[in-house]
Amino acid sequence: MEGGNASHGYQIASAKIPILLTLKRVRDLKPHEQTIQEDLDRLKAALAKDPVLRHPIISDNKTGLVLDGTHRLAALAQLGCQLVPCAAINYQDPSIVVERWFREIRGTSLDNFRDGIKSYESFRVAPKEAENWLENRSGFASIQDTESCFVLVTASKDALTLARCSFEIEEMARKRGLKVAYSDDNSVPKGADEFLLSTIRIDKQEIMAASIAGKVFPPKTTRHIIPSRPLGICFQLKLLRSPYLESAQEEFVSHLRKLRIRHLPGGAWVGSRRYEEEVFLFE
């Protein structure tokens, strides 16, 4: 049965993992990645025009680590909100997996791009070998087209340092006017003027250690795969500007109890996006 004690939040008991929809103070949440300014500005403009938060942030129930929703958190904070709707889950649950995003870079050939990043040492390797280099932290990124594959190396094996090196390569591409698109698919683009940038995987322990130290990774370093996701809570921003957590929490739970929940299996479409995980859609 869904619901629960209003003082704690709204429990989704039938999800694959326990989920508590609850309000958290902005100051108690800890993003582990930086924001992308263009995306943040776009979201702030949308929320200013239609001041309703449609989807909750996903965070760890013990530490407040933000797994999904870094831009939503930053936008709410900059729009004067003191409280944030969260789907609080147990980050240590083994069904929650950390993956990575791949970068599809378009606008020049791989050989031309390499000429502009000669400050980084690189080795030509087979594509399967490149993955081993990244897995062993012998390289921080690989760049690959249909003909060639190169691994970029640095002396460090520190996760944060390697992630920042990868982001520098991404930023170099942008400064040259190239288009960078994020993908969860490692398929190599087939055009002569495009290639794939792959990065290392970051694990949960490294993310937690960085958070404890007050450090954040570059944008799109991680892709958290979560087996269950609540969507469509549609909570008004004016209620999130309240400094009174307890009374706002009661309003939040009361609001959710008035909505109908539709359980969608993995692979369902919500709006223009397809979700691999099961979805609990509030309507």
VEXDREN-2710 file (C-alpha; in Angstrom, 1 decimal):
% VEXDREN-2710
k/r/px/py/pz
1/MET/0.0/0.0/0.0
2/GLU/1.3/3.4/-0.9
3/GLY/1.2/6.4/1.4
4/GLY/2.8/6.4/4.9
5/ASN/3.3/8.8/7.8
6/ALA/3.0/12.4/6.6
7/SER/5.8/13.5/9.0
8/HIS/8.3/11.3/7.1
9/GLY/6.9/11.5/3.6
10/TYR/5.1/9.4/1.1
11/GLN/6.3/5.8/0.7
12/ILE/6.1/3.9/-2.6
13/ALA/6.0/0.4/-1.1
14/SER/5.4/-1.5/-4.3
15/ALA/8.6/-0.3/-6.1
16/LYS/11.5/-2.6/-6.8
17/ILE/13.5/-0.6/-4.2
18/PRO/12.0/1.3/-1.2
19/ILE/11.3/4.9/-2.2
20/LEU/10.3/7.7/0.2
21/LEU/9.0/10.8/-1.5
22/THR/9.9/13.6/1.0
23/LEU/11.0/17.2/1.3
24/LYS/14.6/17.9/2.1
25/ARG/16.3/21.2/2.8
26/VAL/18.5/22.5/0.0
27/ARG/21.4/22.8/2.3
28/ASP/21.2/19.1/3.2
29/LEU/21.6/17.9/-0.3
30/LYS/25.0/17.2/-1.9
31/PRO/25.4/17.2/-5.7
32/HIS/28.3/15.2/-6.9
33/GLU/28.6/16.8/-10.4
34/GLN/28.8/20.3/-11.7
35/THR/26.0/21.8/-13.7
36/ILE/26.1/22.8/-17.4
37/GLN/25.3/26.5/-17.5
38/GLU/23.2/26.4/-20.7
39/ASP/21.0/23.6/-19.3
40/LEU/20.7/25.4/-15.9
41/ASP/19.6/28.6/-17.6
42/ARG/17.1/26.8/-19.7
43/LEU/15.6/25.0/-16.7
44/LYS/15.4/28.2/-14.6
45/ALA/13.6/30.0/-17.4
46/ALA/11.1/27.1/-17.7
47/LEU/10.4/27.1/-14.0
48/ALA/10.1/30.8/-13.8
49/LYS/7.4/30.6/-16.6
50/ASP/5.6/27.6/-15.1
51/PRO/6.6/27.4/-11.4
52/VAL/5.9/23.7/-10.8
53/LEU/8.5/21.0/-10.2
54/ARG/7.3/18.0/-12.2
55/HIS/9.8/15.4/-11.1
56/PRO/11.6/14.8/-7.8
57/ILE/15.3/14.8/-7.3
58/ILE/16.7/11.3/-6.5
59/SER/19.0/11.3/-3.4
60/ASP/20.6/8.9/-0.9
61/ASN/18.4/8.6/2.2
62/LYS/21.4/8.8/4.6
63/THR/23.8/11.3/3.1
64/GLY/21.7/13.5/0.9
65/LEU/23.9/12.7/-2.1
66/VAL/22.1/13.7/-5.3
67/LEU/22.1/10.8/-7.8
68/ASP/19.8/12.5/-10.3
69/GLY/18.6/16.1/-10.5
70/THR/21.7/18.2/-10.1
71/HIS/20.3/20.9/-12.4
72/ARG/16.9/20.9/-10.7
73/LEU/18.5/21.4/-7.3
74/ALA/20.6/24.3/-8.5
75/ALA/17.7/25.9/-10.3
76/LEU/15.4/25.6/-7.2
77/ALA/18.1/27.1/-5.0
78/GLN/18.7/30.1/-7.4
79/LEU/14.9/30.7/-7.6
80/GLY/14.7/31.1/-3.8
81/CYS/13.5/27.7/-2.8
82/GLN/14.6/26.3/0.6
83/LEU/13.0/22.9/0.2
84/VAL/13.3/20.2/-2.5
85/PRO/11.1/17.2/-3.3
86/CYS/13.2/14.1/-3.2
87/ALA/12.8/10.4/-3.9
88/ALA/15.0/9.1/-1.1
89/ILE/16.6/5.7/-1.7
90/ASN/19.3/3.6/-0.3
91/TYR/22.4/4.3/-2.5
92/GLN/24.1/1.1/-1.3
93/ASP/21.4/-1.1/-2.7
94/PRO/23.2/-3.3/-5.3
95/SER/20.5/-2.9/-7.9
96/ILE/21.5/0.8/-8.2
97/VAL/24.4/0.8/-10.7
98/VAL/26.8/3.6/-11.8
99/GLU/27.4/3.7/-15.5
100/ARG/28.9/6.4/-17.8
101/TRP/27.8/8.7/-20.6
102/PHE/29.6/8.6/-24.0
103/ARG/30.3/11.7/-26.1
104/GLU/29.5/11.8/-29.8
105/ILE/31.6/14.6/-31.2
106/ARG/30.7/15.9/-34.7
107/GLY/32.3/18.5/-37.0
108/THR/35.8/17.2/-37.7
109/SER/37.7/14.0/-38.4
110/LEU/39.4/12.1/-35.6
111/ASP/42.8/12.8/-37.1
112/ASN/42.2/16.5/-37.3
113/PHE/41.0/16.5/-33.7
114/ARG/44.1/14.7/-32.5
115/ASP/46.2/17.5/-34.0
116/GLY/44.6/19.9/-31.5
117/ILE/45.2/17.8/-28.4
118/LYS/48.9/17.0/-28.8
119/SER/49.5/18.1/-25.2
120/TYR/48.0/14.8/-24.2
121/GLU/50.0/11.6/-24.9
122/SER/48.0/9.0/-26.8
123/PHE/48.5/5.4/-28.0
124/ARG/46.8/3.7/-30.9
125/VAL/45.1/0.5/-29.7
126/ALA/42.4/-1.9/-30.7
127/PRO/38.9/-0.9/-29.5
128/LYS/38.6/-3.8/-27.1
129/GLU/42.1/-3.0/-25.7
130/ALA/41.0/0.6/-25.2
131/GLU/38.3/-0.6/-22.7
132/ASN/41.0/-2.5/-20.8
133/TRP/43.1/0.6/-20.6
134/LEU/40.1/2.6/-19.2
135/GLU/39.1/-0.1/-16.8
136/ASN/42.7/-0.3/-15.4
137/ARG/42.9/3.5/-15.2
138/SER/46.0/3.3/-17.6
139/GLY/44.1/5.9/-19.7
140/PHE/41.5/8.5/-18.9
141/ALA/39.6/8.5/-22.2
142/SER/39.6/7.0/-25.6
143/ILE/38.6/8.5/-29.0
144/GLN/37.5/6.3/-31.8
145/ASP/36.1/6.4/-35.3
146/THR/35.3/3.6/-37.7
147/GLU/39.0/3.3/-38.7
148/SER/41.1/4.1/-35.6
149/CYS/41.1/4.1/-31.8
150/PHE/43.4/6.0/-29.5
151/VAL/43.8/6.0/-25.7
152/LEU/44.7/9.3/-23.9
153/VAL/46.9/8.9/-20.9
154/THR/48.1/10.8/-17.9
155/ALA/50.2/9.7/-14.8
156/SER/47.3/10.0/-12.3
157/LYS/44.9/7.2/-11.4
158/ASP/42.7/9.4/-9.2
159/ALA/39.1/9.3/-10.4
160/LEU/38.4/13.0/-10.0
161/THR/41.6/14.0/-11.9
162/LEU/40.9/11.5/-14.7
163/ALA/37.3/12.8/-15.0
164/ARG/38.5/16.4/-15.2
165/CYS/41.0/15.4/-18.0
166/SER/38.2/13.9/-20.0
167/PHE/36.1/17.1/-19.5
168/GLU/39.0/19.2/-20.8
169/ILE/39.0/17.2/-24.0
170/GLU/35.2/17.8/-24.3
171/GLU/35.7/21.5/-23.7
172/MET/38.4/21.6/-26.3
173/ALA/35.9/20.2/-28.8
174/ARG/33.3/22.8/-27.9
175/LYS/35.9/25.7/-28.2
176/ARG/36.6/24.5/-31.7
177/GLY/32.9/24.8/-32.6
178/LEU/32.3/21.0/-32.6
179/LYS/29.0/19.6/-31.5
180/VAL/29.0/17.3/-28.4
181/ALA/26.1/15.0/-27.7
182/TYR/25.7/12.6/-24.7
183/SER/24.6/9.1/-25.3
184/ASP/24.2/5.9/-23.3
185/ASP/25.3/3.9/-26.4
186/ASN/28.9/3.2/-27.2
187/SER/28.2/2.7/-30.9
188/VAL/30.9/4.5/-33.0
189/PRO/29.5/7.1/-35.3
190/LYS/30.0/6.2/-39.0
191/GLY/30.5/9.6/-40.5
192/ALA/33.9/10.9/-41.7
193/ASP/33.5/14.0/-39.5
194/GLU/32.5/12.4/-36.3
195/PHE/33.9/10.1/-33.5
196/LEU/33.2/8.8/-30.1
197/LEU/34.8/9.9/-26.8
198/SER/34.7/7.2/-24.0
199/THR/35.6/7.9/-20.4
200/ILE/36.4/5.8/-17.3
201/ARG/33.7/4.4/-15.0
202/ILE/33.4/5.9/-11.5
203/ASP/32.3/3.7/-8.7
204/LYS/30.0/4.5/-5.7
205/GLN/32.9/4.6/-3.2
206/GLU/34.7/7.2/-5.3
207/ILE/31.6/9.3/-5.6
208/MET/31.0/9.1/-1.8
209/ALA/34.6/9.9/-1.0
210/ALA/34.5/13.0/-3.2
211/SER/31.2/14.1/-1.7
212/ILE/32.6/13.8/1.8
213/ALA/35.6/15.8/0.8
214/GLY/33.3/18.5/-0.7
215/LYS/34.5/17.9/-4.2
216/VAL/32.4/17.5/-7.4
217/PHE/33.0/15.8/-10.7
218/PRO/32.5/17.5/-14.0
219/PRO/29.1/17.4/-15.7
220/LYS/27.9/14.1/-17.0
221/THR/30.6/12.0/-15.4
222/THR/28.1/9.4/-14.1
223/ARG/24.9/7.8/-15.3
224/HIS/23.0/6.3/-12.4
225/ILE/20.8/3.4/-13.3
226/ILE/17.9/3.1/-10.8
227/PRO/15.4/0.3/-11.0
228/SER/12.3/2.5/-10.0
229/ARG/11.6/6.1/-10.7
230/PRO/8.7/8.3/-9.6
231/LEU/7.6/11.1/-12.0
232/GLY/4.9/13.7/-12.3
233/ILE/4.6/15.0/-8.8
234/CYS/3.9/18.6/-10.0
235/PHE/4.5/20.5/-6.8
236/GLN/4.3/24.3/-6.7
237/LEU/7.5/26.2/-6.2
238/LYS/5.8/28.8/-3.9
239/LEU/5.4/26.0/-1.3
240/LEU/9.1/25.1/-1.6
241/ARG/10.1/28.7/-0.6
242/SER/8.7/28.1/2.9
243/PRO/11.3/27.9/5.8
244/TYR/8.9/25.6/7.7
245/LEU/9.8/22.0/6.7
246/GLU/7.2/20.2/8.9
247/SER/4.1/22.1/7.6
248/ALA/5.4/22.0/4.0
249/GLN/5.9/18.3/4.3
250/GLU/2.3/17.8/5.3
251/GLU/1.2/19.9/2.3
252/PHE/3.5/17.7/0.1
253/VAL/2.1/14.4/1.3
254/SER/-1.5/15.7/1.1
255/HIS/-0.8/16.7/-2.5
256/LEU/0.6/13.3/-3.5
257/ARG/-2.4/11.5/-1.9
258/LYS/-4.8/13.3/-4.1
259/LEU/-3.1/12.1/-7.2
260/ARG/-3.5/8.8/-9.0
261/ILE/-0.4/6.6/-9.5
262/ARG/0.1/4.7/-12.8
263/HIS/2.7/1.9/-12.7
264/LEU/4.5/1.6/-16.0
265/PRO/6.9/-1.2/-16.8
266/GLY/10.5/-0.6/-18.0
267/GLY/10.6/0.5/-21.6
268/ALA/7.5/2.8/-21.4
269/TRP/7.4/6.3/-22.9
270/VAL/6.6/9.3/-20.7
271/GLY/6.3/12.4/-22.9
272/SER/9.2/12.3/-25.4
273/ARG/11.5/10.1/-23.2
274/ARG/11.7/6.3/-23.0
275/TYR/12.5/5.0/-19.5
276/GLU/14.3/1.7/-19.2
277/GLU/13.3/1.4/-15.5
278/GLU/9.8/1.0/-14.1
279/VAL/8.0/4.3/-13.6
280/PHE/5.5/5.4/-11.0
281/LEU/3.7/8.2/-12.7
282/PHE/1.6/10.6/-10.6
283/GLU/-1.4/12.0/-12.5
END
